[in-house]
Amino acid sequence: MASSRQSILELLLHEVIQEEHIHNFLLIGIDSRSKSYSESGLGDRSDVICVMSVDTKHGTIKLLSIARDSYALFPGYTNFHKINAAMSWGGPDLLEATVESCLRIEIDGYAYVNFNHMADIVDAVGGVYVNMTSAERSVANKYIAEMNPGATPIYDSGDHVWLNGIQAVGYARNRYSGNGDYERMERQIEVLRSVLDQFMAMSATGKLSAMDDVLSAIVTNIEKEEIEKLAKADGSEDGGDRLHKIELLSKELLEHL
């Protein structure tokens, strides 16, 4: 198996599509509760795999969520494996190359975060808002107690419920309410969407402060200047909703190969 990003990318099965005004970034949530990261990113499976596609021409963002149990062919490997193993075996470079190969789009960079640090990101933007059933609240509170026994549980349910960082992570981790992992992906995108909405609603100084907190909580190969430039591109031409979500389920990912 090739170890460097360049040698991994040379193993791609298909030519990728490139458009000057489209910037695609791989957002990864790893299944770890550690307060620190390994430098390589090896050893932890990816619990969340999401492609954020920023269209600087039309001022829109699309979030593509990939089911973690999708089977994919990793560049340099001969057999199909669950895509969440790519992060564990080859770090973010292998996962990025796998997504590029499957979707045939250029990925411009990655960022990954674990449970503890995702809570910090949510808190950095002032919390998030979600629509939550009483059943989802019950399961989320079990996760919250597991992660931090002293944390405040969620008391409310219904529409537009405010959650702090650890509450949001407990909510997003829930795979036992509704339709298992599929609705779990919906919750993860809901939290991420609210993080972006909250960030975009901040003042310029608030964004700078939040950006520093976010960058200290993630591991990324994206330059800070690039992140700041994209953060400023926050208006759609038609004044409509600029954030769209797409789900790519296991069967659909296989059909892209």
DRENPA-3360 file (N, C-alpha, C; in nm, 2 decimals, always signed):
BEGIN
1 = MASSRQSI = +0.08/-0.12/+0.00/+0.00/+0.00/+0.00/+0.09/+0.12/+0.00 ~ +0.06/+0.21/-0.09/+0.13/+0.34/-0.09/+0.10/+0.42/+0.03 ~ +0.20/+0.49/+0.08/+0.19/+0.56/+0.21/+0.17/+0.71/+0.19 ~ +0.22/+0.77/+0.09/+0.20/+0.91/+0.07/+0.08/+0.95/+0.00 ~ +0.03/+1.07/+0.02/-0.09/+1.11/-0.05/-0.08/+1.11/-0.21 ~ +0.04/+1.15/-0.26/+0.06/+1.16/-0.40/+0.06/+1.02/-0.46 ~ +0.12/+0.92/-0.39/+0.13/+0.79/-0.45/-0.01/+0.72/-0.44 ~ -0.08/+0.75/-0.34/-0.22/+0.70/-0.33/-0.31/+0.75/-0.44;
9 = LELLLHEV = -0.30/+0.88/-0.47/-0.38/+0.94/-0.57/-0.34/+0.88/-0.71 ~ -0.22/+0.84/-0.73/-0.18/+0.79/-0.86/-0.25/+0.65/-0.88 ~ -0.31/+0.59/-0.78/-0.38/+0.47/-0.79/-0.53/+0.48/-0.82 ~ -0.57/+0.60/-0.84/-0.72/+0.63/-0.86/-0.76/+0.55/-0.98 ~ -0.88/+0.49/-0.98/-0.94/+0.41/-1.08/-1.00/+0.50/-1.20 ~ -1.04/+0.62/-1.16/-1.11/+0.70/-1.26/-1.05/+0.84/-1.26 ~ -1.06/+0.91/-1.38/-1.03/+1.05/-1.38/-1.13/+1.13/-1.31 ~ -1.08/+1.23/-1.23/-1.18/+1.31/-1.15/-1.22/+1.43/-1.22;
17 = IQEEHIHN = -1.34/+1.48/-1.19/-1.40/+1.60/-1.25/-1.35/+1.72/-1.17 ~ -1.31/+1.83/-1.24/-1.26/+1.95/-1.18/-1.34/+2.07/-1.24 ~ -1.39/+2.16/-1.15/-1.45/+2.28/-1.20/-1.39/+2.39/-1.11 ~ -1.35/+2.50/-1.17/-1.28/+2.61/-1.11/-1.36/+2.67/-0.99 ~ -1.49/+2.68/-1.00/-1.57/+2.75/-0.90/-1.62/+2.65/-0.80 ~ -1.59/+2.52/-0.81/-1.64/+2.42/-0.71/-1.52/+2.38/-0.63 ~ -1.54/+2.38/-0.50/-1.43/+2.34/-0.40/-1.50/+2.23/-0.31 ~ -1.44/+2.11/-0.32/-1.49/+2.00/-0.24/-1.40/+1.97/-0.12;
25 = FLLIGIDS = -1.46/+1.96/+0.00/-1.38/+1.93/+0.12/-1.44/+1.81/+0.19 ~ -1.36/+1.72/+0.23/-1.40/+1.60/+0.30/-1.40/+1.63/+0.45 ~ -1.52/+1.61/+0.51/-1.54/+1.63/+0.66/-1.55/+1.50/+0.72 ~ -1.47/+1.47/+0.82/-1.46/+1.33/+0.88/-1.48/+1.34/+1.03 ~ -1.57/+1.26/+1.08/-1.59/+1.24/+1.23/-1.53/+1.11/+1.27 ~ -1.44/+1.10/+1.35/-1.38/+0.97/+1.39/-1.43/+0.92/+1.52 ~ -1.44/+0.79/+1.53/-1.50/+0.73/+1.65/-1.40/+0.72/+1.76 ~ -1.37/+0.83/+1.82/-1.27/+0.84/+1.93/-1.32/+0.94/+2.03;
33 = RSKSYSES = -1.29/+0.92/+2.16/-1.32/+1.02/+2.26/-1.19/+1.08/+2.32 ~ -1.08/+1.05/+2.25/-0.95/+1.10/+2.30/-0.95/+1.26/+2.30 ~ -0.87/+1.32/+2.39/-0.86/+1.46/+2.39/-0.74/+1.50/+2.30 ~ -0.67/+1.41/+2.23/-0.57/+1.44/+2.14/-0.58/+1.35/+2.02 ~ -0.51/+1.38/+1.91/-0.51/+1.31/+1.79/-0.38/+1.25/+1.76 ~ -0.38/+1.14/+1.68/-0.25/+1.08/+1.63/-0.21/+1.17/+1.51 ~ -0.09/+1.19/+1.49/-0.04/+1.27/+1.38/-0.08/+1.21/+1.24 ~ -0.09/+1.08/+1.23/-0.12/+1.02/+1.10/-0.27/+1.00/+1.08;
41 = GLGDRSDV = -0.35/+1.01/+1.19/-0.49/+0.98/+1.17/-0.53/+0.83/+1.16 ~ -0.43/+0.75/+1.18/-0.45/+0.60/+1.17/-0.51/+0.55/+1.30 ~ -0.58/+0.44/+1.28/-0.63/+0.36/+1.40/-0.78/+0.38/+1.43 ~ -0.84/+0.49/+1.39/-0.98/+0.52/+1.42/-1.06/+0.51/+1.30 ~ -1.17/+0.44/+1.31/-1.27/+0.44/+1.19/-1.34/+0.57/+1.19 ~ -1.38/+0.60/+1.06/-1.46/+0.72/+1.04/-1.61/+0.70/+1.07 ~ -1.66/+0.77/+1.16/-1.80/+0.75/+1.20/-1.89/+0.84/+1.11 ~ -1.84/+0.95/+1.07/-1.91/+1.04/+0.98/-1.82/+1.07/+0.86;
49 = ICVMSVDT = -1.88/+1.06/+0.74/-1.81/+1.09/+0.62/-1.90/+1.18/+0.54 ~ -1.85/+1.31/+0.51/-1.94/+1.40/+0.45/-1.85/+1.49/+0.35 ~ -1.90/+1.51/+0.23/-1.83/+1.60/+0.14/-1.91/+1.73/+0.14 ~ -1.84/+1.84/+0.17/-1.89/+1.97/+0.16/-1.85/+2.04/+0.03 ~ -1.94/+2.07/-0.06/-1.91/+2.12/-0.19/-1.95/+2.27/-0.19 ~ -1.85/+2.36/-0.20/-1.87/+2.50/-0.20/-1.87/+2.56/-0.34 ~ -1.98/+2.62/-0.38/-1.99/+2.67/-0.52/-1.97/+2.83/-0.50 ~ -1.85/+2.87/-0.53/-1.82/+3.02/-0.52/-1.89/+3.10/-0.62;
57 = KHGTIKLL = -1.93/+3.04/-0.73/-2.00/+3.12/-0.84/-2.15/+3.15/-0.80 ~ -2.21/+3.05/-0.74/-2.36/+3.07/-0.71/-2.38/+3.09/-0.56 ~ -2.27/+3.09/-0.48/-2.28/+3.11/-0.33/-2.36/+3.00/-0.26 ~ -2.34/+2.88/-0.30/-2.42/+2.77/-0.23/-2.32/+2.67/-0.18 ~ -2.37/+2.59/-0.08/-2.30/+2.48/-0.02/-2.39/+2.36/-0.03 ~ -2.33/+2.25/-0.07/-2.40/+2.12/-0.07/-2.32/+2.02/+0.02 ~ -2.40/+1.95/+0.10/-2.34/+1.85/+0.19/-2.38/+1.71/+0.15 ~ -2.29/+1.63/+0.12/-2.31/+1.49/+0.07/-2.27/+1.40/+0.18;
65 = SIARDSYA = -2.36/+1.33/+0.24/-2.34/+1.24/+0.35/-2.32/+1.09/+0.29 ~ -2.21/+1.03/+0.32/-2.19/+0.89/+0.28/-2.21/+0.79/+0.39 ~ -2.29/+0.69/+0.37/-2.31/+0.59/+0.48/-2.18/+0.52/+0.51 ~ -2.15/+0.51/+0.64/-2.02/+0.46/+0.68/-2.00/+0.31/+0.65 ~ -2.11/+0.24/+0.63/-2.10/+0.09/+0.60/-2.11/+0.07/+0.45 ~ -2.10/+0.17/+0.37/-2.09/+0.15/+0.23/-1.96/+0.07/+0.19 ~ -1.98/-0.02/+0.10/-1.86/-0.09/+0.05/-1.80/-0.02/-0.07 ~ -1.66/+0.00/-0.06/-1.59/+0.07/-0.17/-1.46/+0.00/-0.19;
73 = LFPGYTNF = -1.40/+0.03/-0.31/-1.27/-0.02/-0.35/-1.17/+0.08/-0.32 ~ -1.08/+0.05/-0.22/-0.98/+0.15/-0.18/-0.86/+0.15/-0.29 ~ -0.81/+0.26/-0.33/-0.70/+0.27/-0.42/-0.58/+0.19/-0.36 ~ -0.53/+0.10/-0.44/-0.41/+0.01/-0.39/-0.46/-0.12/-0.33 ~ -0.59/-0.14/-0.31/-0.64/-0.26/-0.25/-0.72/-0.34/-0.36 ~ -0.73/-0.47/-0.35/-0.80/-0.55/-0.45/-0.94/-0.59/-0.42 ~ -0.98/-0.58/-0.29/-1.11/-0.62/-0.25/-1.19/-0.50/-0.20 ~ -1.32/-0.52/-0.20/-1.41/-0.42/-0.14/-1.41/-0.42/+0.01;
81 = HKINAAMS = -1.42/-0.31/+0.07/-1.42/-0.30/+0.22/-1.52/-0.19/+0.26 ~ -1.56/-0.19/+0.38/-1.65/-0.08/+0.43/-1.57/+0.04/+0.43 ~ -1.63/+0.15/+0.38/-1.55/+0.27/+0.36/-1.50/+0.33/+0.49 ~ -1.56/+0.30/+0.60/-1.52/+0.37/+0.73/-1.38/+0.31/+0.77 ~ -1.34/+0.19/+0.71/-1.21/+0.13/+0.75/-1.09/+0.21/+0.68 ~ -1.12/+0.29/+0.58/-1.01/+0.35/+0.51/-0.94/+0.45/+0.60 ~ -1.01/+0.52/+0.68/-0.94/+0.61/+0.78/-0.85/+0.54/+0.87 ~ -0.90/+0.43/+0.92/-0.82/+0.35/+1.02/-0.69/+0.29/+0.95;
89 = WGGPDLLE = -0.70/+0.24/+0.83/-0.59/+0.18/+0.76/-0.49/+0.27/+0.70 ~ -0.54/+0.38/+0.64/-0.45/+0.47/+0.57/-0.47/+0.62/+0.60 ~ -0.54/+0.65/+0.71/-0.56/+0.79/+0.75/-0.64/+0.86/+0.65 ~ -0.65/+0.99/+0.67/-0.74/+1.08/+0.59/-0.70/+1.08/+0.44 ~ -0.57/+1.05/+0.41/-0.53/+1.05/+0.27/-0.59/+0.93/+0.19 ~ -0.60/+0.82/+0.26/-0.66/+0.70/+0.19/-0.81/+0.72/+0.18 ~ -0.88/+0.77/+0.28/-1.02/+0.80/+0.28/-1.05/+0.90/+0.17 ~ -0.97/+1.01/+0.16/-0.99/+1.11/+0.06/-0.98/+1.05/-0.08;
97 = ATVESCLR = -0.87/+0.97/-0.10/-0.85/+0.91/-0.23/-0.97/+0.82/-0.27 ~ -1.02/+0.75/-0.17/-1.13/+0.65/-0.19/-1.25/+0.73/-0.24 ~ -1.28/+0.84/-0.17/-1.40/+0.92/-0.20/-1.38/+0.98/-0.34 ~ -1.26/+1.03/-0.37/-1.24/+1.08/-0.50/-1.26/+0.98/-0.61 ~ -1.21/+0.86/-0.59/-1.22/+0.75/-0.69/-1.37/+0.71/-0.71 ~ -1.44/+0.70/-0.60/-1.58/+0.66/-0.61/-1.67/+0.76/-0.67 ~ -1.66/+0.89/-0.63/-1.74/+0.99/-0.68/-1.69/+1.06/-0.80 ~ -1.56/+1.04/-0.83/-1.50/+1.10/-0.95/-1.50/+1.26/-0.94;
105 = IEIDGYAY = -1.48/+1.31/-0.82/-1.47/+1.45/-0.81/-1.34/+1.48/-0.73 ~ -1.28/+1.60/-0.76/-1.16/+1.64/-0.69/-1.19/+1.68/-0.55 ~ -1.12/+1.63/-0.45/-1.13/+1.67/-0.31/-1.02/+1.77/-0.28 ~ -1.05/+1.89/-0.24/-0.95/+1.99/-0.22/-0.88/+1.99/-0.09 ~ -0.93/+1.91/+0.01/-0.87/+1.90/+0.14/-0.97/+1.83/+0.23 ~ -0.92/+1.80/+0.35/-1.00/+1.73/+0.45/-0.98/+1.80/+0.59 ~ -1.08/+1.77/+0.67/-1.07/+1.80/+0.81/-1.14/+1.69/+0.89 ~ -1.07/+1.65/+1.00/-1.14/+1.55/+1.08/-1.14/+1.59/+1.23;
113 = VNFNHMAD = -1.24/+1.54/+1.30/-1.26/+1.58/+1.44/-1.32/+1.46/+1.51 ~ -1.30/+1.45/+1.64/-1.36/+1.34/+1.72/-1.47/+1.39/+1.81 ~ -1.53/+1.31/+1.89/-1.65/+1.35/+1.97/-1.62/+1.47/+2.06 ~ -1.51/+1.46/+2.13/-1.48/+1.57/+2.23/-1.46/+1.70/+2.16 ~ -1.39/+1.70/+2.05/-1.36/+1.82/+1.98/-1.48/+1.88/+1.90 ~ -1.57/+1.79/+1.86/-1.69/+1.83/+1.79/-1.77/+1.91/+1.89 ~ -1.78/+1.87/+2.01/-1.85/+1.94/+2.11/-1.80/+2.09/+2.13 ~ -1.66/+2.10/+2.12/-1.60/+2.23/+2.13/-1.64/+2.32/+2.01;
121 = IVDAVGGV = -1.65/+2.26/+1.89/-1.69/+2.34/+1.77/-1.83/+2.39/+1.79 ~ -1.92/+2.30/+1.83/-2.06/+2.35/+1.85/-2.06/+2.46/+1.95 ~ -1.99/+2.45/+2.06/-1.99/+2.56/+2.16/-1.93/+2.69/+2.11 ~ -1.83/+2.67/+2.01/-1.76/+2.79/+1.96/-1.86/+2.88/+1.88 ~ -1.97/+2.82/+1.82/-2.06/+2.90/+1.74/-2.19/+2.93/+1.82 ~ -2.18/+2.90/+1.95/-2.30/+2.93/+2.04/-2.41/+2.83/+2.05 ~ -2.37/+2.70/+2.01/-2.47/+2.59/+2.02/-2.55/+2.58/+1.88 ~ -2.63/+2.48/+1.88/-2.71/+2.45/+1.75/-2.85/+2.43/+1.78;
129 = YVNMTSAE = -2.93/+2.44/+1.68/-3.08/+2.42/+1.69/-3.12/+2.30/+1.61 ~ -3.20/+2.21/+1.66/-3.25/+2.09/+1.60/-3.39/+2.06/+1.62 ~ -3.45/+1.98/+1.54/-3.59/+1.93/+1.57/-3.58/+1.79/+1.62 ~ -3.63/+1.77/+1.74/-3.61/+1.65/+1.82/-3.73/+1.59/+1.88 ~ -3.75/+1.46/+1.86/-3.86/+1.39/+1.92/-3.83/+1.35/+2.07 ~ -3.93/+1.32/+2.15/-3.90/+1.27/+2.28/-3.82/+1.14/+2.29 ~ -3.84/+1.06/+2.19/-3.76/+0.93/+2.18/-3.62/+0.96/+2.15 ~ -3.59/+1.06/+2.06/-3.45/+1.10/+2.03/-3.39/+1.16/+2.15;
137 = RSVANKYI = -3.46/+1.24/+2.23/-3.41/+1.30/+2.35/-3.37/+1.20/+2.45 ~ -3.45/+1.10/+2.47/-3.42/+0.99/+2.56/-3.29/+0.92/+2.53 ~ -3.27/+0.88/+2.40/-3.14/+0.81/+2.36/-3.02/+0.91/+2.37 ~ -3.04/+1.03/+2.33/-2.93/+1.13/+2.33/-2.88/+1.15/+2.47 ~ -2.98/+1.15/+2.57/-2.94/+1.17/+2.71/-2.85/+1.05/+2.76 ~ -2.88/+0.93/+2.71/-2.80/+0.82/+2.75/-2.65/+0.83/+2.70 ~ -2.64/+0.88/+2.58/-2.50/+0.91/+2.52/-2.43/+1.02/+2.60 ~ -2.51/+1.12/+2.64/-2.45/+1.24/+2.71/-2.40/+1.19/+2.85;
145 = AEMNPGAT = -2.48/+1.11/+2.92/-2.44/+1.05/+3.05/-2.31/+0.96/+3.03 ~ -2.30/+0.89/+2.92/-2.19/+0.80/+2.90/-2.06/+0.89/+2.87 ~ -2.08/+0.99/+2.79/-1.96/+1.08/+2.76/-1.91/+1.16/+2.88 ~ -2.01/+1.22/+2.95/-1.98/+1.31/+3.06/-2.09/+1.30/+3.16 ~ -2.07/+1.21/+3.27/-2.18/+1.19/+3.37/-2.23/+1.32/+3.43 ~ -2.15/+1.42/+3.44/-2.19/+1.54/+3.50/-2.25/+1.65/+3.41 ~ -2.27/+1.61/+3.28/-2.32/+1.71/+3.19/-2.47/+1.73/+3.20 ~ -2.52/+1.84/+3.16/-2.66/+1.87/+3.17/-2.73/+1.79/+3.06;
153 = PIYDSGDH = -2.84/+1.72/+3.10/-2.91/+1.65/+2.99/-3.00/+1.74/+2.91 ~ -3.06/+1.68/+2.81/-3.16/+1.76/+2.73/-3.30/+1.75/+2.79 ~ -3.36/+1.86/+2.82/-3.49/+1.86/+2.88/-3.61/+1.88/+2.78 ~ -3.58/+1.95/+2.67/-3.69/+1.98/+2.58/-3.69/+1.89/+2.45 ~ -3.80/+1.88/+2.39/-3.81/+1.82/+2.26/-3.91/+1.90/+2.17 ~ -3.91/+1.87/+2.04/-4.00/+1.95/+1.96/-3.91/+2.02/+1.85 ~ -3.96/+2.13/+1.80/-3.89/+2.20/+1.69/-3.80/+2.31/+1.75 ~ -3.69/+2.33/+1.69/-3.60/+2.44/+1.72/-3.55/+2.43/+1.86;
161 = VWLNGIQA = -3.50/+2.31/+1.90/-3.45/+2.29/+2.04/-3.30/+2.33/+2.03 ~ -3.26/+2.41/+2.13/-3.12/+2.45/+2.14/-3.04/+2.35/+2.21 ~ -2.92/+2.32/+2.16/-2.83/+2.22/+2.23/-2.69/+2.28/+2.24 ~ -2.63/+2.25/+2.35/-2.48/+2.28/+2.36/-2.40/+2.17/+2.30 ~ -2.27/+2.19/+2.31/-2.18/+2.10/+2.23/-2.20/+1.95/+2.27 ~ -2.19/+1.91/+2.39/-2.20/+1.77/+2.43/-2.34/+1.72/+2.40 ~ -2.44/+1.80/+2.42/-2.58/+1.76/+2.39/-2.59/+1.73/+2.24 ~ -2.53/+1.82/+2.16/-2.54/+1.80/+2.01/-2.47/+1.67/+1.97;
169 = VGYARNRY = -2.36/+1.64/+2.03/-2.29/+1.52/+1.99/-2.37/+1.40/+2.04 ~ -2.43/+1.40/+2.16/-2.52/+1.29/+2.20/-2.63/+1.27/+2.10 ~ -2.69/+1.38/+2.06/-2.80/+1.37/+1.96/-2.76/+1.31/+1.83 ~ -2.64/+1.36/+1.78/-2.59/+1.31/+1.65/-2.55/+1.17/+1.65 ~ -2.51/+1.12/+1.77/-2.46/+0.98/+1.77/-2.57/+0.88/+1.78 ~ -2.69/+0.92/+1.80/-2.81/+0.83/+1.82/-2.83/+0.75/+1.69 ~ -2.82/+0.61/+1.70/-2.85/+0.52/+1.59/-2.97/+0.43/+1.63 ~ -3.03/+0.46/+1.74/-3.14/+0.37/+1.79/-3.28/+0.42/+1.77;
177 = SGNGDYER = -3.30/+0.54/+1.73/-3.43/+0.60/+1.71/-3.46/+0.60/+1.56 ~ -3.58/+0.56/+1.52/-3.62/+0.56/+1.38/-3.55/+0.46/+1.30 ~ -3.51/+0.50/+1.18/-3.45/+0.41/+1.08/-3.30/+0.39/+1.09 ~ -3.25/+0.36/+1.21/-3.11/+0.33/+1.23/-3.01/+0.43/+1.18 ~ -2.91/+0.38/+1.10/-2.80/+0.47/+1.06/-2.85/+0.57/+0.96 ~ -2.96/+0.55/+0.88/-3.00/+0.65/+0.78/-3.05/+0.77/+0.85 ~ -3.14/+0.76/+0.96/-3.18/+0.87/+1.03/-3.07/+0.93/+1.11 ~ -2.97/+0.85/+1.15/-2.85/+0.90/+1.22/-2.78/+1.00/+1.13;
185 = MERQIEVL = -2.76/+0.96/+1.00/-2.70/+1.06/+0.91/-2.78/+1.19/+0.90 ~ -2.91/+1.18/+0.90/-2.99/+1.30/+0.90/-2.96/+1.39/+1.01 ~ -2.95/+1.33/+1.13/-2.92/+1.41/+1.25/-2.78/+1.47/+1.24 ~ -2.68/+1.40/+1.19/-2.55/+1.45/+1.18/-2.55/+1.57/+1.08 ~ -2.62/+1.56/+0.97/-2.62/+1.67/+0.88/-2.70/+1.79/+0.94 ~ -2.80/+1.76/+1.01/-2.88/+1.86/+1.08/-2.79/+1.94/+1.17 ~ -2.71/+1.88/+1.25/-2.62/+1.94/+1.34/-2.52/+2.03/+1.26 ~ -2.46/+1.97/+1.16/-2.36/+2.04/+1.08/-2.42/+2.16/+1.01;
193 = RSVLDQFM = -2.54/+2.14/+0.96/-2.60/+2.25/+0.90/-2.63/+2.37/+0.99 ~ -2.67/+2.34/+1.11/-2.69/+2.44/+1.21/-2.56/+2.51/+1.26 ~ -2.45/+2.43/+1.26/-2.32/+2.49/+1.29/-2.28/+2.59/+1.19 ~ -2.30/+2.56/+1.06/-2.27/+2.65/+0.95/-2.37/+2.77/+0.96 ~ -2.49/+2.75/+0.98/-2.59/+2.86/+0.99/-2.55/+2.96/+1.11 ~ -2.52/+2.90/+1.22/-2.48/+2.98/+1.34/-2.35/+3.06/+1.31 ~ -2.26/+3.00/+1.24/-2.13/+3.07/+1.21/-2.16/+3.18/+1.11 ~ -2.24/+3.16/+1.01/-2.26/+3.26/+0.91/-2.34/+3.38/+0.97;
201 = AMSATGKL = -2.41/+3.35/+1.08/-2.49/+3.46/+1.14/-2.41/+3.55/+1.23 ~ -2.28/+3.51/+1.26/-2.20/+3.58/+1.35/-2.15/+3.71/+1.28 ~ -2.11/+3.80/+1.37/-2.04/+3.92/+1.32/-1.90/+3.89/+1.27 ~ -1.83/+3.98/+1.21/-1.70/+3.95/+1.15/-1.60/+3.92/+1.26 ~ -1.61/+3.99/+1.38/-1.52/+3.96/+1.49/-1.55/+3.83/+1.55 ~ -1.68/+3.80/+1.56/-1.73/+3.67/+1.61/-1.68/+3.56/+1.53 ~ -1.68/+3.57/+1.40/-1.64/+3.47/+1.31/-1.49/+3.44/+1.33 ~ -1.41/+3.55/+1.34/-1.26/+3.53/+1.36/-1.23/+3.45/+1.49;
209 = SAMDDVLS = -1.31/+3.49/+1.60/-1.29/+3.42/+1.72/-1.33/+3.27/+1.71 ~ -1.45/+3.25/+1.65/-1.49/+3.11/+1.64/-1.40/+3.03/+1.55 ~ -1.35/+3.09/+1.44/-1.26/+3.03/+1.35/-1.13/+2.98/+1.42 ~ -1.08/+3.06/+1.51/-0.96/+3.01/+1.59/-1.00/+2.89/+1.68 ~ -1.11/+2.89/+1.74/-1.16/+2.78/+1.82/-1.18/+2.65/+1.74 ~ -1.24/+2.67/+1.62/-1.26/+2.56/+1.53/-1.13/+2.50/+1.48 ~ -1.04/+2.58/+1.44/-0.91/+2.53/+1.39/-0.83/+2.46/+1.49 ~ -0.84/+2.50/+1.62/-0.77/+2.44/+1.73/-0.83/+2.30/+1.76;
217 = AIVTNIEK = -0.96/+2.28/+1.71/-1.03/+2.15/+1.75/-1.02/+2.05/+1.64 ~ -0.97/+2.08/+1.52/-0.96/+1.99/+1.41/-0.82/+1.96/+1.36 ~ -0.81/+1.86/+1.28/-0.69/+1.83/+1.21/-0.72/+1.85/+1.06 ~ -0.65/+1.93/+0.99/-0.68/+1.96/+0.85/-0.56/+1.99/+0.77 ~ -0.57/+1.97/+0.64/-0.46/+2.00/+0.55/-0.50/+2.12/+0.46 ~ -0.61/+2.19/+0.50/-0.66/+2.31/+0.43/-0.60/+2.43/+0.50 ~ -0.54/+2.52/+0.42/-0.48/+2.64/+0.47/-0.58/+2.73/+0.54 ~ -0.54/+2.80/+0.65/-0.63/+2.89/+0.72/-0.68/+3.00/+0.63;
225 = EEIEKLAK = -0.59/+3.05/+0.54/-0.63/+3.16/+0.45/-0.74/+3.11/+0.36 ~ -0.74/+2.98/+0.31/-0.84/+2.93/+0.22/-0.97/+2.92/+0.30 ~ -0.97/+2.87/+0.42/-1.09/+2.86/+0.50/-1.15/+2.99/+0.52 ~ -1.07/+3.09/+0.56/-1.13/+3.23/+0.58/-1.19/+3.29/+0.45 ~ -1.12/+3.26/+0.34/-1.18/+3.31/+0.21/-1.31/+3.25/+0.18 ~ -1.32/+3.12/+0.20/-1.45/+3.05/+0.17/-1.56/+3.09/+0.27 ~ -1.52/+3.12/+0.39/-1.62/+3.16/+0.49/-1.68/+3.29/+0.46 ~ -1.61/+3.38/+0.38/-1.66/+3.51/+0.35/-1.76/+3.50/+0.23;
233 = ADGSEDGG = -1.75/+3.39/+0.15/-1.84/+3.37/+0.03/-1.97/+3.32/+0.08 ~ -2.05/+3.40/+0.14/-2.17/+3.35/+0.21/-2.30/+3.40/+0.16 ~ -2.31/+3.45/+0.03/-2.44/+3.50/-0.02/-2.47/+3.43/-0.15 ~ -2.60/+3.38/-0.16/-2.64/+3.32/-0.29/-2.70/+3.43/-0.38 ~ -2.69/+3.40/-0.51/-2.73/+3.50/-0.60/-2.88/+3.53/-0.61 ~ -2.95/+3.42/-0.58/-3.10/+3.43/-0.59/-3.16/+3.46/-0.46 ~ -3.08/+3.47/-0.35/-3.14/+3.50/-0.22/-3.20/+3.38/-0.15 ~ -3.19/+3.27/-0.21/-3.26/+3.15/-0.16/-3.17/+3.07/-0.06;
241 = DRLHKIEL = -3.22/+2.96/-0.02/-3.15/+2.87/+0.07/-3.01/+2.83/+0.01 ~ -2.90/+2.86/+0.07/-2.77/+2.83/+0.01/-2.71/+2.70/+0.05 ~ -2.78/+2.63/+0.15/-2.73/+2.51/+0.20/-2.82/+2.39/+0.16 ~ -2.77/+2.29/+0.09/-2.85/+2.18/+0.05/-2.78/+2.05/+0.10 ~ -2.86/+1.95/+0.12/-2.80/+1.82/+0.17/-2.84/+1.71/+0.07 ~ -2.75/+1.62/+0.06/-2.77/+1.50/-0.03/-2.72/+1.38/+0.05 ~ -2.79/+1.27/+0.05/-2.75/+1.15/+0.11/-2.71/+1.04/+0.01 ~ -2.59/+0.98/+0.03/-2.55/+0.88/-0.06/-2.54/+0.75/+0.02;
249 = LSKELLEH = -2.64/+0.66/+0.00/-2.65/+0.54/+0.07/-2.56/+0.43/+0.02 ~ -2.55/+0.32/+0.09/-2.46/+0.21/+0.05/-2.47/+0.16/-0.09 ~ -2.59/+0.13/-0.13/-2.61/+0.08/-0.27/-2.57/+0.18/-0.37 ~ -2.61/+0.31/-0.35/-2.58/+0.41/-0.44/-2.43/+0.43/-0.46 ~ -2.35/+0.42/-0.35/-2.21/+0.44/-0.36/-2.15/+0.33/-0.45 ~ -2.19/+0.21/-0.44/-2.14/+0.10/-0.52/-2.17/+0.12/-0.67 ~ -2.29/+0.19/-0.70/-2.32/+0.21/-0.84/-2.24/+0.32/-0.90 ~ -2.16/+0.39/-0.82/-2.07/+0.50/-0.88/-1.94/+0.44/-0.92;
257 = L = -1.91/+0.31/-0.88/-1.78/+0.25/-0.91/-1.77/+0.20/-1.06;
% end
